[in-house]
């Protein structure tokens, strides 16, 4: 039937255009952006590598990812960190051994060590076991 052939030609032409539009969209790939750096475009099937720069053992439960519902995933650090072996800031380190500053231990489970430094701004003792 001539009408069916004409309809098929119309459908084929429309399908060809739809397929072309789909391929154009697929070939655009996906864009990934961070707080800094350039936008990275990857095609479907490509790998995106996310690096945190960690060395050594890692802990669980301290990093979360929050979706804002608008295409942004926010990576967040917990306000209370758990499962850590140590924390280092500058030359200060806190770990199971205590508090170390500049390689000298000042606070540990056995007590305080002023490392021959003067202690100032100490209140007067009021009870028999107060240090003065």
N, CA, C and O atoms as CSV, one atom per row, in Angstrom:
chain,resi,resn,atom,element,x,y,z
A,1,UNK,N,N,0.841,-1.174,0.000
A,1,UNK,CA,C,0.000,0.000,0.000
A,1,UNK,C,C,0.886,1.237,0.000
A,1,UNK,O,O,1.852,1.326,0.758
A,2,UNK,N,N,0.545,2.181,-0.854
A,2,UNK,CA,C,1.347,3.395,-1.011
A,2,UNK,C,C,1.332,4.249,0.243
A,2,UNK,O,O,2.330,4.894,0.565
A,3,UNK,N,N,0.207,4.264,0.960
A,3,UNK,CA,C,0.117,5.043,2.201
A,3,UNK,C,C,1.041,4.513,3.272
A,3,UNK,O,O,1.667,5.292,3.992
A,4,UNK,N,N,1.138,3.180,3.393
A,4,UNK,CA,C,2.039,2.574,4.380
A,4,UNK,C,C,3.492,2.878,4.051
A,4,UNK,O,O,4.296,3.146,4.944
A,5,UNK,N,N,3.826,2.835,2.757
A,5,UNK,CA,C,5.203,3.129,2.337
A,5,UNK,C,C,5.540,4.581,2.671
A,5,UNK,O,O,6.633,4.866,3.161
A,6,UNK,N,N,4.629,5.483,2.414
A,6,UNK,CA,C,4.867,6.900,2.721
A,6,UNK,C,C,5.031,7.104,4.223
A,6,UNK,O,O,5.905,7.853,4.660
A,7,UNK,N,N,4.182,6.433,5.020
A,7,UNK,CA,C,4.305,6.533,6.484
A,7,UNK,C,C,5.629,5.963,6.966
A,7,UNK,O,O,6.269,6.537,7.848
A,8,UNK,N,N,6.048,4.827,6.389
A,8,UNK,CA,C,7.331,4.226,6.777
A,8,UNK,C,C,8.492,5.159,6.457
A,8,UNK,O,O,9.422,5.291,7.252
A,9,UNK,N,N,8.438,5.820,5.269
A,9,UNK,CA,C,9.498,6.766,4.905
A,9,UNK,C,C,9.556,7.915,5.915
A,9,UNK,O,O,10.638,8.346,6.312
A,10,UNK,N,N,8.394,8.403,6.322
A,10,UNK,CA,C,8.331,9.489,7.310
A,10,UNK,C,C,8.889,9.019,8.651
A,10,UNK,O,O,9.661,9.730,9.294
A,11,UNK,N,N,8.489,7.805,9.073
A,11,UNK,CA,C,8.988,7.253,10.341
A,11,UNK,C,C,10.495,7.050,10.295
A,11,UNK,O,O,11.194,7.350,11.263
A,12,UNK,N,N,11.001,6.538,9.169
A,12,UNK,CA,C,12.447,6.311,9.030
A,12,UNK,C,C,13.191,7.641,9.110
A,12,UNK,O,O,14.217,7.732,9.784
A,13,UNK,N,N,12.694,8.658,8.442
A,13,UNK,CA,C,13.348,9.973,8.475
A,13,UNK,C,C,13.340,10.542,9.889
A,13,UNK,O,O,14.339,11.101,10.343
A,14,UNK,N,N,12.195,10.397,10.594
A,14,UNK,CA,C,12.111,10.886,11.976
A,14,UNK,C,C,13.054,10.104,12.877
A,14,UNK,O,O,13.747,10.691,13.707
A,15,UNK,N,N,13.086,8.777,12.720
A,15,UNK,CA,C,13.986,7.948,13.531
A,15,UNK,C,C,15.442,8.309,13.271
A,15,UNK,O,O,16.255,8.341,14.196
A,16,UNK,N,N,15.771,8.582,12.007
A,16,UNK,CA,C,17.145,8.965,11.667
A,16,UNK,C,C,17.523,10.257,12.397
A,16,UNK,O,O,18.625,10.371,12.933
A,17,UNK,N,N,16.611,11.222,12.413
A,17,UNK,CA,C,16.869,12.489,13.111
A,17,UNK,C,C,16.979,12.264,14.616
A,17,UNK,O,O,17.851,12.837,15.268
A,18,UNK,N,N,16.093,11.428,15.170
A,18,UNK,CA,C,16.147,11.122,16.605
A,18,UNK,C,C,17.471,10.459,16.968
A,18,UNK,O,O,18.090,10.809,17.973
A,19,UNK,N,N,17.904,9.504,16.152
A,19,UNK,CA,C,19.179,8.812,16.403
A,19,UNK,C,C,20.332,9.803,16.323
A,19,UNK,O,O,21.255,9.739,17.135
A,20,UNK,N,N,20.296,10.711,15.363
A,20,UNK,CA,C,21.344,11.726,15.238
A,20,UNK,C,C,21.385,12.623,16.477
A,20,UNK,O,O,22.462,12.940,16.980
A,21,UNK,N,N,20.212,13.029,16.966
A,21,UNK,CA,C,20.133,13.861,18.175
A,21,UNK,C,C,20.675,13.111,19.385
A,21,UNK,O,O,21.411,13.680,20.191
A,22,UNK,N,N,20.317,11.840,19.516
A,22,UNK,CA,C,20.811,11.013,20.629
A,22,UNK,C,C,22.326,10.886,20.561
A,22,UNK,O,O,23.004,11.036,21.578
A,23,UNK,N,N,22.870,10.610,19.373
A,23,UNK,CA,C,24.325,10.468,19.226
A,23,UNK,C,C,25.048,11.771,19.547
A,23,UNK,O,O,26.123,11.750,20.146
A,24,UNK,N,N,24.472,12.899,19.157
A,24,UNK,CA,C,25.077,14.196,19.481
A,24,UNK,C,C,25.132,14.390,20.991
A,24,UNK,O,O,26.143,14.843,21.528
A,25,UNK,N,N,24.051,14.049,21.668
A,25,UNK,CA,C,24.007,14.172,23.129
A,25,UNK,C,C,25.010,13.233,23.784
A,25,UNK,O,O,25.727,13.638,24.698
A,26,UNK,N,N,25.069,11.995,23.334
A,26,UNK,CA,C,26.018,11.018,23.895
A,26,UNK,C,C,27.450,11.493,23.695
A,26,UNK,O,O,28.273,11.377,24.603
A,27,UNK,N,N,27.754,12.026,22.514
A,27,UNK,CA,C,29.124,12.452,22.212
A,27,UNK,C,C,29.566,13.665,23.021
A,27,UNK,O,O,30.762,13.941,23.112
A,28,UNK,N,N,28.617,14.394,23.613
A,28,UNK,CA,C,28.990,15.511,24.489
A,28,UNK,C,C,29.680,15.007,25.747
A,28,UNK,O,O,30.481,15.732,26.337
A,29,UNK,N,N,29.385,13.771,26.175
A,29,UNK,CA,C,29.989,13.216,27.378
A,29,UNK,C,C,29.475,13.896,28.633
A,29,UNK,O,O,28.424,14.538,28.629
A,30,UNK,N,N,30.230,13.744,29.699
A,30,UNK,CA,C,29.889,14.323,30.999
A,30,UNK,C,C,31.009,15.253,31.434
A,30,UNK,O,O,32.187,14.955,31.234
A,31,UNK,N,N,30.643,16.369,32.023
A,31,UNK,CA,C,31.628,17.312,32.546
A,31,UNK,C,C,31.701,17.180,34.058
A,31,UNK,O,O,30.676,17.074,34.732
A,32,UNK,N,N,32.923,17.188,34.589
A,32,UNK,CA,C,33.158,17.090,36.028
A,32,UNK,C,C,33.961,18.309,36.456
A,32,UNK,O,O,34.939,18.681,35.809
A,33,UNK,N,N,33.534,18.931,37.562
A,33,UNK,CA,C,34.221,20.124,38.050
A,33,UNK,C,C,34.443,20.003,39.546
A,33,UNK,O,O,33.661,19.364,40.250
A,34,UNK,N,N,35.511,20.617,40.026
A,34,UNK,CA,C,35.808,20.662,41.453
A,34,UNK,C,C,35.831,22.103,41.922
A,34,UNK,O,O,35.479,23.017,41.176
A,35,UNK,N,N,36.249,22.301,43.168
A,35,UNK,CA,C,36.371,23.658,43.701
A,35,UNK,C,C,37.422,24.456,42.938
A,35,UNK,O,O,37.289,25.667,42.758
A,36,UNK,N,N,38.458,23.770,42.497
A,36,UNK,CA,C,39.530,24.415,41.744
A,36,UNK,C,C,39.848,23.555,40.526
A,36,UNK,O,O,39.355,22.433,40.406
A,37,UNK,N,N,40.656,24.071,39.645
A,37,UNK,CA,C,41.066,23.323,38.463
A,37,UNK,C,C,40.096,23.524,37.317
A,37,UNK,O,O,39.115,24.260,37.421
A,38,UNK,N,N,40.400,22.845,36.216
A,38,UNK,CA,C,39.581,22.982,35.019
A,38,UNK,C,C,38.526,21.890,34.964
A,38,UNK,O,O,38.675,20.834,35.577
A,39,UNK,N,N,37.472,22.153,34.230
A,39,UNK,CA,C,36.411,21.165,34.031
A,39,UNK,C,C,36.986,20.020,33.202
A,39,UNK,O,O,37.699,20.247,32.224
A,40,UNK,N,N,36.673,18.802,33.596
A,40,UNK,CA,C,37.157,17.609,32.908
A,40,UNK,C,C,35.983,16.939,32.204
A,40,UNK,O,O,34.976,16.624,32.838
A,41,UNK,N,N,36.108,16.718,30.891
A,41,UNK,CA,C,35.055,16.067,30.118
A,41,UNK,C,C,35.447,14.619,29.863
A,41,UNK,O,O,36.571,14.335,29.449
A,42,UNK,N,N,34.522,13.715,30.111
A,42,UNK,CA,C,34.754,12.291,29.860
A,42,UNK,C,C,33.585,11.736,29.065
A,42,UNK,O,O,32.427,12.083,29.299
A,43,UNK,N,N,33.917,10.867,28.122
A,43,UNK,CA,C,32.897,10.192,27.326
A,43,UNK,C,C,32.316,9.040,28.125
A,43,UNK,O,O,32.946,8.544,29.059
A,44,UNK,N,N,31.111,8.615,27.758
A,44,UNK,CA,C,30.498,7.462,28.413
A,44,UNK,C,C,31.426,6.265,28.271
A,44,UNK,O,O,31.940,5.998,27.184
A,45,UNK,N,N,31.638,5.554,29.352
A,45,UNK,CA,C,32.542,4.412,29.358
A,45,UNK,C,C,33.946,4.756,29.820
A,45,UNK,O,O,34.711,3.858,30.170
A,46,UNK,N,N,34.310,6.054,29.830
A,46,UNK,CA,C,35.618,6.473,30.344
A,46,UNK,C,C,35.614,6.400,31.865
A,46,UNK,O,O,34.558,6.412,32.497
A,47,UNK,N,N,36.798,6.325,32.438
A,47,UNK,CA,C,36.955,6.283,33.888
A,47,UNK,C,C,37.253,7.679,34.418
A,47,UNK,O,O,38.044,8.421,33.836
A,48,UNK,N,N,36.618,8.024,35.516
A,48,UNK,CA,C,36.927,9.255,36.244
A,48,UNK,C,C,37.607,8.829,37.533
A,48,UNK,O,O,37.044,8.040,38.293
A,49,UNK,N,N,38.798,9.331,37.793
A,49,UNK,CA,C,39.540,8.997,39.002
A,49,UNK,C,C,39.432,10.155,39.983
A,49,UNK,O,O,39.734,11.299,39.643
A,50,UNK,N,N,38.998,9.850,41.203
A,50,UNK,CA,C,38.902,10.851,42.263
A,50,UNK,C,C,40.006,10.547,43.260
A,50,UNK,O,O,40.053,9.450,43.816
A,51,UNK,N,N,40.902,11.512,43.498
A,51,UNK,CA,C,42.031,11.299,44.398
A,51,UNK,C,C,41.905,12.187,45.625
A,51,UNK,O,O,41.454,13.329,45.542
A,52,UNK,N,N,42.313,11.639,46.767
A,52,UNK,CA,C,42.317,12.415,47.999
A,52,UNK,C,C,43.717,12.669,48.522
A,52,UNK,O,O,43.890,13.461,49.448
A,53,UNK,N,N,44.716,12.022,47.956
A,53,UNK,CA,C,46.087,12.229,48.377
A,53,UNK,C,C,46.476,11.517,49.655
A,53,UNK,O,O,47.518,11.821,50.236
A,54,UNK,N,N,45.660,10.573,50.107
A,54,UNK,CA,C,45.939,9.877,51.370
A,54,UNK,C,C,47.140,8.955,51.224
A,54,UNK,O,O,47.352,8.331,50.184
A,55,UNK,N,N,47.922,8.892,52.301
A,55,UNK,CA,C,49.012,7.927,52.381
A,55,UNK,C,C,48.822,7.131,53.659
A,55,UNK,O,O,48.451,7.692,54.690
A,56,UNK,N,N,49.065,5.858,53.605
A,56,UNK,CA,C,48.917,5.027,54.798
A,56,UNK,C,C,47.492,4.568,55.003
A,56,UNK,O,O,46.671,4.597,54.086
A,57,UNK,N,N,47.213,4.141,56.228
A,57,UNK,CA,C,45.902,3.587,56.573
A,57,UNK,C,C,44.821,4.663,56.534
A,57,UNK,O,O,45.083,5.837,56.796
A,58,UNK,N,N,43.613,4.244,56.204
A,58,UNK,CA,C,42.474,5.161,56.141
A,58,UNK,C,C,41.454,4.796,57.206
A,58,UNK,O,O,41.433,3.662,57.684
A,59,UNK,N,N,40.612,5.746,57.580
A,59,UNK,CA,C,39.553,5.492,58.561
A,59,UNK,C,C,38.199,5.560,57.865
A,59,UNK,O,O,38.078,6.127,56.780
A,60,UNK,N,N,37.197,4.985,58.489
A,60,UNK,CA,C,35.834,5.025,57.968
A,60,UNK,C,C,35.006,6.030,58.755
A,60,UNK,O,O,35.285,6.294,59.925
A,61,UNK,N,N,33.998,6.583,58.116
A,61,UNK,CA,C,33.007,7.386,58.814
A,61,UNK,C,C,33.353,8.840,59.044
A,61,UNK,O,O,32.613,9.528,59.747
A,62,UNK,N,N,34.446,9.342,58.484
A,62,UNK,CA,C,34.823,10.733,58.722
A,62,UNK,C,C,34.546,11.653,57.532
A,62,UNK,O,O,34.590,12.876,57.664
A,63,UNK,N,N,34.265,11.065,56.383
A,63,UNK,CA,C,33.971,11.832,55.178
A,63,UNK,C,C,32.561,11.475,54.729
A,63,UNK,O,O,32.193,10.301,54.687
A,64,UNK,N,N,31.786,12.477,54.399
A,64,UNK,CA,C,30.441,12.251,53.878
A,64,UNK,C,C,30.256,12.999,52.572
A,64,UNK,O,O,30.963,13.970,52.299
A,65,UNK,N,N,29.306,12.548,51.764
A,65,UNK,CA,C,28.971,13.219,50.516
A,65,UNK,C,C,27.494,13.587,50.575
A,65,UNK,O,O,26.634,12.724,50.749
A,66,UNK,N,N,27.211,14.877,50.429
A,66,UNK,CA,C,25.861,15.406,50.535
A,66,UNK,C,C,25.428,15.939,49.169
A,66,UNK,O,O,26.120,16.772,48.584
A,67,UNK,N,N,24.300,15.470,48.663
A,67,UNK,CA,C,23.775,15.942,47.384
A,67,UNK,C,C,22.825,17.113,47.615
A,67,UNK,O,O,21.939,17.049,48.467
A,68,UNK,N,N,23.024,18.192,46.836
A,68,UNK,CA,C,22.136,19.350,46.994
A,68,UNK,C,C,20.887,19.250,46.116
A,68,UNK,O,O,20.039,20.142,46.145
A,69,UNK,N,N,20.769,18.179,45.342
A,69,UNK,CA,C,19.607,17.997,44.483
A,69,UNK,C,C,19.669,18.780,43.188
A,69,UNK,O,O,18.752,18.690,42.371
A,70,UNK,N,N,20.730,19.547,42.982
A,70,UNK,CA,C,20.883,20.358,41.769
A,70,UNK,C,C,22.135,19.998,40.985
A,70,UNK,O,O,22.649,20.814,40.221
A,71,UNK,N,N,22.631,18.767,41.174
A,71,UNK,CA,C,23.795,18.327,40.416
A,71,UNK,C,C,25.120,18.535,41.118
A,71,UNK,O,O,26.172,18.302,40.521
A,72,UNK,N,N,25.101,18.965,42.363
A,72,UNK,CA,C,26.346,19.161,43.103
A,72,UNK,C,C,26.419,18.169,44.249
A,72,UNK,O,O,25.490,18.052,45.048
A,73,UNK,N,N,27.541,17.455,44.319
A,73,UNK,CA,C,27.831,16.568,45.439
A,73,UNK,C,C,28.874,17.267,46.294
A,73,UNK,O,O,29.963,17.575,45.811
A,74,UNK,N,N,28.558,17.519,47.553
A,74,UNK,CA,C,29.464,18.210,48.468
A,74,UNK,C,C,30.145,17.198,49.374
A,74,UNK,O,O,29.486,16.491,50.135
A,75,UNK,N,N,31.472,17.132,49.288
A,75,UNK,CA,C,32.264,16.249,50.139
A,75,UNK,C,C,32.532,17.003,51.433
A,75,UNK,O,O,33.048,18.120,51.416
A,76,UNK,N,N,32.174,16.378,52.568
A,76,UNK,CA,C,32.281,17.069,53.855
A,76,UNK,C,C,33.024,16.211,54.870
A,76,UNK,O,O,32.936,14.983,54.860
A,77,UNK,N,N,33.754,16.888,55.742
A,77,UNK,CA,C,34.480,16.249,56.833
A,77,UNK,C,C,33.617,16.296,58.085
A,77,UNK,O,O,33.018,17.326,58.394
A,78,UNK,N,N,33.556,15.182,58.804
A,78,UNK,CA,C,32.762,15.116,60.032
A,78,UNK,C,C,33.284,16.130,61.050
A,78,UNK,O,O,34.487,16.383,61.118
A,79,UNK,N,N,32.383,16.705,61.836
A,79,UNK,CA,C,32.789,17.641,62.887
A,79,UNK,C,C,33.495,16.918,64.021
A,79,UNK,O,O,34.358,17.497,64.681
A,80,UNK,N,N,33.143,15.664,64.254
A,80,UNK,CA,C,33.808,14.839,65.256
A,80,UNK,C,C,34.496,13.694,64.527
A,80,UNK,O,O,33.835,12.798,64.001
A,81,UNK,N,N,35.827,13.725,64.499
A,81,UNK,CA,C,36.592,12.692,63.809
A,81,UNK,C,C,36.784,11.491,64.721
A,81,UNK,O,O,37.028,11.643,65.918
A,82,UNK,N,N,36.674,10.301,64.154
A,82,UNK,CA,C,36.857,9.071,64.926
A,82,UNK,C,C,37.760,8.119,64.160
A,82,UNK,O,O,37.924,8.240,62.946
A,83,UNK,N,N,38.346,7.167,64.887
A,83,UNK,CA,C,39.154,6.132,64.255
A,83,UNK,C,C,40.501,6.597,63.750
A,83,UNK,O,O,41.106,5.932,62.909
A,84,UNK,N,N,40.987,7.727,64.242
A,84,UNK,CA,C,42.275,8.251,63.799
A,84,UNK,C,C,43.394,7.727,64.686
A,84,UNK,O,O,43.189,7.487,65.876
A,85,UNK,N,N,44.580,7.550,64.105
A,85,UNK,CA,C,45.755,7.169,64.885
A,85,UNK,C,C,46.483,8.392,65.417
A,85,UNK,O,O,47.058,8.352,66.505
A,86,UNK,N,N,46.461,9.484,64.650
A,86,UNK,CA,C,47.115,10.710,65.100
A,86,UNK,C,C,46.608,11.888,64.283
A,86,UNK,O,O,46.016,11.727,63.215
A,87,UNK,N,N,46.862,13.091,64.825
A,87,UNK,CA,C,46.577,14.339,64.124
A,87,UNK,C,C,47.826,15.196,64.249
A,87,UNK,O,O,48.350,15.377,65.348
A,88,UNK,N,N,48.303,15.723,63.133
A,88,UNK,CA,C,49.484,16.574,63.140
A,88,UNK,C,C,49.127,17.921,62.528
A,88,UNK,O,O,48.560,17.987,61.438
A,89,UNK,N,N,49.465,18.997,63.243
A,89,UNK,CA,C,49.295,20.359,62.746
A,89,UNK,C,C,50.599,21.088,63.015
A,89,UNK,O,O,50.968,21.313,64.167
A,90,UNK,N,N,51.293,21.454,61.952
A,90,UNK,CA,C,52.603,22.081,62.139
A,90,UNK,C,C,53.537,21.111,62.837
A,90,UNK,O,O,53.714,19.982,62.380
A,91,UNK,N,N,54.147,21.547,63.962
A,91,UNK,CA,C,55.038,20.653,64.710
A,91,UNK,C,C,54.353,20.079,65.949
A,91,UNK,O,O,55.022,19.597,66.863
A,92,UNK,N,N,53.017,20.130,65.980
A,92,UNK,CA,C,52.240,19.591,67.100
A,92,UNK,C,C,51.547,18.314,66.660
A,92,UNK,O,O,50.920,18.262,65.602
A,93,UNK,N,N,51.671,17.270,67.498
A,93,UNK,CA,C,51.074,15.975,67.167
A,93,UNK,C,C,50.317,15.441,68.375
A,93,UNK,O,O,50.816,15.474,69.500
A,94,UNK,N,N,49.101,14.945,68.125
A,94,UNK,CA,C,48.312,14.282,69.161
A,94,UNK,C,C,48.105,12.845,68.709
A,94,UNK,O,O,47.622,12.594,67.605
A,95,UNK,N,N,48.475,11.899,69.576
A,95,UNK,CA,C,48.264,10.482,69.279
A,95,UNK,C,C,48.066,9.733,70.587
A,95,UNK,O,O,47.900,10.354,71.637
A,96,UNK,N,N,48.082,8.405,70.537
A,96,UNK,CA,C,47.896,7.617,71.758
A,96,UNK,C,C,48.988,7.869,72.790
A,96,UNK,O,O,48.783,7.599,73.973
A,97,UNK,N,N,50.134,8.377,72.373
A,97,UNK,CA,C,51.222,8.686,73.296
A,97,UNK,C,C,51.044,10.011,74.005
A,97,UNK,O,O,51.748,10.296,74.975
A,98,UNK,N,N,50.100,10.838,73.530
A,98,UNK,CA,C,49.842,12.124,74.168
A,98,UNK,C,C,49.980,13.280,73.208
A,98,UNK,O,O,49.706,13.159,72.014
A,99,UNK,N,N,50.415,14.417,73.757
A,99,UNK,CA,C,50.587,15.650,72.996
A,99,UNK,C,C,52.071,15.952,72.891
A,99,UNK,O,O,52.759,16.097,73.902
A,100,UNK,N,N,52.557,16.046,71.665
A,100,UNK,CA,C,53.966,16.316,71.410
A,100,UNK,C,C,54.078,17.619,70.629
A,100,UNK,O,O,53.363,17.828,69.649
A,101,UNK,N,N,54.985,18.497,71.073
A,101,UNK,CA,C,55.245,19.746,70.368
A,101,UNK,C,C,56.731,19.803,70.086
A,101,UNK,O,O,57.549,19.686,70.999
A,102,UNK,N,N,57.080,19.983,68.824
A,102,UNK,CA,C,58.493,20.076,68.455
A,102,UNK,C,C,59.290,18.844,68.850
A,102,UNK,O,O,60.471,18.954,69.181
A,103,UNK,N,N,58.671,17.682,68.820
A,103,UNK,CA,C,59.356,16.437,69.160
A,103,UNK,C,C,59.434,16.151,70.646
A,103,UNK,O,O,59.966,15.113,71.038
A,104,UNK,N,N,58.920,17.039,71.486
A,104,UNK,CA,C,58.951,16.836,72.937
A,104,UNK,C,C,57.540,16.551,73.440
A,104,UNK,O,O,56.601,17.279,73.117
A,105,UNK,N,N,57.394,15.486,74.234
A,105,UNK,CA,C,56.096,15.102,74.770
A,105,UNK,C,C,55.770,15.968,75.975
A,105,UNK,O,O,56.548,16.030,76.927
A,106,UNK,N,N,54.611,16.644,75.940
A,106,UNK,CA,C,54.184,17.512,77.030
A,106,UNK,C,C,53.065,16.899,77.860
A,106,UNK,O,O,53.012,17.109,79.072
A,107,UNK,N,N,52.179,16.153,77.234
A,107,UNK,CA,C,51.063,15.534,77.945
A,107,UNK,C,C,51.000,14.072,77.527
A,107,UNK,O,O,51.014,13.752,76.338
A,108,UNK,N,N,50.929,13.180,78.530
A,108,UNK,CA,C,50.800,11.752,78.240
A,108,UNK,C,C,49.914,11.119,79.305
A,108,UNK,O,O,49.432,11.803,80.208
A,109,UNK,N,N,49.704,9.827,79.197
A,109,UNK,CA,C,48.887,9.127,80.192
A,109,UNK,C,C,49.579,9.089,81.549
A,109,UNK,O,O,48.931,8.829,82.563
A,110,UNK,N,N,50.884,9.345,81.585
A,110,UNK,CA,C,51.603,9.341,82.865
A,110,UNK,C,C,51.652,10.718,83.509
A,110,UNK,O,O,52.090,10.845,84.652
A,111,UNK,N,N,51.202,11.769,82.785
A,111,UNK,CA,C,51.163,13.094,83.392
A,111,UNK,C,C,51.623,14.192,82.460
A,111,UNK,O,O,51.654,14.034,81.240
A,112,UNK,N,N,51.986,15.331,83.080
A,112,UNK,CA,C,52.435,16.508,82.351
A,112,UNK,C,C,53.941,16.634,82.461
A,112,UNK,O,O,54.524,16.284,83.487
A,113,UNK,N,N,54.575,17.132,81.407
A,113,UNK,CA,C,56.004,17.375,81.410
A,113,UNK,C,C,56.213,18.728,80.750
A,113,UNK,O,O,55.963,18.877,79.554
A,114,UNK,N,N,56.663,19.704,81.503
A,114,UNK,CA,C,56.859,21.052,80.963
A,114,UNK,C,C,58.162,21.175,80.191
A,114,UNK,O,O,58.441,22.229,79.619
A,115,UNK,N,N,58.977,20.104,80.163
A,115,UNK,CA,C,60.234,20.111,79.411
A,115,UNK,C,C,61.081,21.337,79.742
A,115,UNK,O,O,61.589,22.024,78.855
A,116,UNK,N,N,61.221,21.592,81.050
A,116,UNK,CA,C,62.045,22.690,81.564
A,116,UNK,C,C,61.563,24.071,81.122
A,116,UNK,O,O,62.346,25.019,81.077
A,117,UNK,N,N,60.266,24.184,80.794
A,117,UNK,CA,C,59.684,25.476,80.442
A,117,UNK,C,C,58.980,26.054,81.660
A,117,UNK,O,O,58.452,25.312,82.487
A,118,UNK,N,N,58.973,27.373,81.772
A,118,UNK,CA,C,58.307,28.064,82.868
A,118,UNK,C,C,56.790,27.953,82.684
A,118,UNK,O,O,56.282,28.122,81.575
A,119,UNK,N,N,56.070,27.669,83.773
A,119,UNK,CA,C,54.613,27.613,83.745
A,119,UNK,C,C,54.100,28.897,84.372
A,119,UNK,O,O,54.448,29.217,85.509
A,120,UNK,N,N,53.273,29.635,83.639
A,120,UNK,CA,C,52.755,30.920,84.124
A,120,UNK,C,C,51.230,30.893,84.150
A,120,UNK,O,O,50.594,30.003,83.586
A,121,UNK,N,N,50.663,31.901,84.824
A,121,UNK,CA,C,49.207,32.068,84.900
A,121,UNK,C,C,48.517,30.873,85.543
A,121,UNK,O,O,47.483,30.407,85.063
A,122,UNK,N,N,49.102,30.378,86.642
A,122,UNK,CA,C,48.510,29.273,87.394
A,122,UNK,C,C,47.797,29.868,88.602
A,122,UNK,O,O,48.373,30.687,89.318
A,123,UNK,N,N,46.567,29.471,88.833
A,123,UNK,CA,C,45.800,29.986,89.975
A,123,UNK,C,C,46.392,29.467,91.281
A,123,UNK,O,O,47.038,28.420,91.309
A,124,UNK,N,N,46.164,30.209,92.360
A,124,UNK,CA,C,46.591,29.759,93.681
A,124,UNK,C,C,45.824,28.499,94.057
A,124,UNK,O,O,44.646,28.356,93.728
A,125,UNK,N,N,46.498,27.593,94.745
A,125,UNK,CA,C,45.847,26.381,95.204
A,125,UNK,C,C,44.866,26.677,96.325
A,125,UNK,O,O,45.100,27.569,97.142
A,126,UNK,N,N,43.765,25.929,96.367
A,126,UNK,CA,C,42.797,26.122,97.444
A,126,UNK,C,C,42.529,24.820,98.191
A,126,UNK,O,O,41.962,24.846,99.283
A,127,UNK,N,N,42.918,23.703,97.634
A,127,UNK,CA,C,42.733,22.403,98.272
A,127,UNK,C,C,44.093,21.752,98.483
A,127,UNK,O,O,45.054,22.089,97.792
A,128,UNK,N,N,44.184,20.817,99.436
A,128,UNK,CA,C,45.476,20.202,99.755
A,128,UNK,C,C,46.168,19.532,98.565
A,128,UNK,O,O,47.397,19.475,98.538
A,129,UNK,N,N,45.422,19.026,97.583
A,129,UNK,CA,C,46.048,18.334,96.448
A,129,UNK,C,C,46.244,19.231,95.231
A,129,UNK,O,O,46.595,18.733,94.161
A,130,UNK,N,N,46.027,20.538,95.361
A,130,UNK,CA,C,46.219,21.462,94.243
A,130,UNK,C,C,47.703,21.706,94.031
A,130,UNK,O,O,48.467,21.826,94.990
A,131,UNK,N,N,48.106,21.778,92.768
A,131,UNK,CA,C,49.492,22.134,92.447
A,131,UNK,C,C,49.599,23.647,92.417
A,131,UNK,O,O,48.711,24.339,91.918
A,132,UNK,N,N,50.708,24.155,92.963
A,132,UNK,CA,C,50.931,25.605,92.955
A,132,UNK,C,C,52.321,25.909,92.470
A,132,UNK,O,O,52.705,27.075,92.390
